[in-house]
Amino acid sequence: MGGLISVITVNLNDAPGVRATAQSIAAQERPPDEWIVVDGGSTDGSIAVIREFAHLIHRWTSAPDRGVYDGMNRGLRRARGRYVLFMNAGDQFATPDSLGRIADALQASPGVDLLFGGTILALPSGQRLYRPPRPAARLRHGLPAYHQATVIRRAAHLMAPYDLALGVSGDYGAIATLITRGASTARMDWPIAIRACDPGSLSERATAQRFADFVEVQRQILDLGLGGVAAHVARLTLVHFAYRALRRIPYPPPREP
C-alpha cells in the first residue's frame, strides 16, 4: 500500500529542476508516503540526479512519452497512495511542514476528493506573490489552485485522467471534469508549493494553445454558452497581460533618488 500521499514528479531534460524538487522533498518534516519520478527520456544529466536521490524514490522510470500530461498519467497509474500531488521538475514545497499540513487537512476532511491549497509564484523579476485557493464555484474563471497545490484522491483521478488533447491545460480539464461529476472539495489557505514562473515553460510559450484549451474546457466540460465563454476569455486575457507586465517589475523596487 502507498499510504496517504503519493508525490509524483514528471521531468524532461531539467536536471536543475529535478534537483530543486528533490531537495525540497528531502527537507519535508513529514516525508511523502511514496515518491514516484517519471522521466520522459532525458539526455541532459537528469538521470544522474534521479539516481543521486534514489534512496528517497519508491519508483522511477525513464522512457519517451507524449508530453507532460502523458507522464503525469503514467505516474498516476503507478501511484498507490490514497491521494496524489504532482510536484514536477522545478516545483518545490513552500515550507518544510507542507506535507504535514496537507496530511492534517486531509484527516480533518476524511474522504474529500480535492484539496486546494495556496501557491507562491516566483516571478522572473525576483518578486514573489501568494495566490490563495479559490472556491470551486469559481471554476469557470480558471483553476481553483495550481496543480502543485492541488491534492487529488487517486481513485477519483483515475476516473478522470489528463486529456492529452488539452496539451497545455490538461489539469484544468481534469479538475473541471471531477467537479462537474460531483467531487467534494476543501480549501487550505496556506502556501503548499512554490511555482517558478519560467518564461520558457510550456504554459508561457504556448499562449494560443492555452487559450484554445481554456475555450474547449469551458464549452465541452463546463457547458457554458458562447457569451459566457467570451466573457471568461476576455477576463483571462486581461489577467495574462497584467501578469506579463508584473513579472518584468524588478524586486525589490528601485529606490527613489
N, C-alpha and C positions, 0 to 999 in steps of 0.2 A: 504494500500500500504506500501511496505517496504522501500521506499525512494531510495537513490542512492546505498549505500553499505551495504551488509549483511556480517557480520563476523561470521564464523562458526567454532566451536571448538569441536573436537572429542576427547574423553578420554576413557581410561580403566585403572582403578587402578593406577592412577598417581595423587594423591591428591596434592603433592607439585607442580607438573607441572601445574595443573589446577589453583592453587592459583597464580603462577607466571604469567600465561596468563591473569587471571582476573585482577590482579593488573596493568598489562601493559595496558589493555583495559580501566580500570578506569582512568588511567593517561592521556588518549588522550584528547588533547585540543578540537578536533572535534570528538565527540563520534560516533560510528557506528550508522547508522540509524536502525540497527537491529542486535542483537547478539543472536545466536542460539547455544545451547550446546547439543550435542548428546553423551550420556554416554552409554557404552556398557554393563552396569550391574555391576558397580564397587562394591567392598566389602571392600575397604581399607580406607574409610573416605572421598572419593571424593564427595559423595552426600552432606555431611555436608558442604564442601567448596562451592559447587554449590549453596546450599541454602543460604549461607552467602552472596553471591553476586547476589542473585535472583532479587534484585532491579534494576540490570543492564541488566538482561537477559530477552529477549522477549518471548522465548520459550525454554524449555528444556525437555528432556526425558531420561529415563534410562531403557534399556532393552537389553538383549543379542542380538548380531549381528554376522555377518560372517567375522568380521575383520575391519581394519581401513577404507578401501575403501567402504565397505558397509555402515559404519557410515557416511562417507563423502557424499555418495549418498543420504542417508536419510536426512542429513542436507540440501543438495542442493534442494531436493524436498520440504522441509518445508520453504525455504527462499522465501522472497518476494521482496528483493532489485533488482535493475537493474543489479548490479554486486555483485559477491561473492568473498570472500577472506577467505581461510582456515588458521586459526591460531590454530593449535591443541595443546593439553596439553603440556606445556613446551615451546612453541613458544612465542616470545614476539616482540612487536613493537620496532624498533630501537630507536625512539625518540618520545617525546610527540606530535610532529606535523606530525607524519607519515600519519595518516588518512587524515589530512588536505591537505597534499601534494598530496596524491592519488586522492582526490576529485578534486583538481586543475588540475591535469594531465588528468583526465577523461573529465573534462569540456573543456580542450584545444583540446581534440581529440574526439569530440562527435560521438557516435556510434561505437567506436573501440571495437573489440571483446576481445582482450587480451592486458593487460598492464603488462609489465615485469619490475620489479624493482630489486634493489641490496639487497644482504643479507650479514649480518655479521655472520661469522662462529665462534662460541665459542668452541674452541678445549679443550679437557680434560686437556691439558698441561697448560691452562690458556691463551694461545695465542689467539688473535682474528685476523681474516683475512676478508678482504672485497672481496666479489665475485660480480662483476658488472653484469648487464644483458647482454646477448649476442644476436646478431641478430637472427631473426627467421630462416634465411637462413642457420644457423649452427646447425639446429635441428638434423641433422644426427650424430652430436657429442654428443648429450645429450640435456637435458632441457635448454632452454634459461635462466630460472631463477628457483630457488627453489619454491615449492608450497606456502611457506609462503610469497613470494614476487611476486606472480602471481595473478592478479586481472582478473576475467573472467566474461564476460557478461552472466548473468544467462540463458537467453533464448537460447543462443548458447550451453552452457554447458549441458543443459537438453537434447539436441540432441546428445551429446557425453559424457555420464556419465562415471564413472570409471569402467573399466572391472575387475571384481573380479578374473578372471583367471590370471591377472597380479598382483600377490599377493604382490610384493614389488615395482613395477614400474607402478602402475596404473595411476599415474599422468603423466608420460612420454607418456603412451598410449593415454590418453585423449587429451593432448596438441598436440601430433603428429596428431591425428585424426582431431582436429579442424583446424590446419594449413593446412593439405593436402586438406581439404574441402574449403579452401579459406578464413579462418578467417583473419580479419585485425588485425594488431599488432602495438604497440607503446612501446617505452622504456623510462624508467625513471632512469637515472644513479644516484641514491640516495639510501642509505640504508633504506629499508622499514622494514625489520624484522631482528631479531636475532635468529639464528638456533643453538640450543645446539647440538653439535656433540657427542652424548652419545654412548659409545662403546656397551651399552646394547640395543640400538634401533634396530628395525626390519631390517632396511636397512644395519646396520653394522653386525648383526648376520647372516643374510641370504644372504651372498655374492653370493653363487652359484645361488640362485634363482634370484637375481638381474641381474646377467649376462644373465641368461636364458630369463628373461623378456626383457632385452635390445635387444637380438637377435630377439625375437618374434616381437617386435615393428619395428625393422629395416627391417625385411623381409616382414611382413604382412601389415604393415601400410605405411611405407616409401618406400616399394617395391624396396629395394636395393638387388643387386646380392650378391652371396657368397663372392666374392672378396672384395666388399665394406664393407660388414658386418665384415669380418675377420679383415680388417684394423681398423675399428672403435672399435672392441672388443680389439684389441691389444693396441690401444690408451687408452681405458678405463682401461685396466689392469695396464698400466704404471701410470695413474692418481691415481688409487686405492692404489697401493703400495707406491707412493710418499706421499699420504695423510696419510697413516698408519704410515709412518716414521715421518712425520711432527708433527703429533698430540702428539708424545712422547717427543718432544723438550720442556724443561721447559721454562716458561716465567715469568719474564724476564730472558734472558740467563744468566748463571752464569758468574761472572766477572773473568778475568784472574788474577791469583795470582801475 
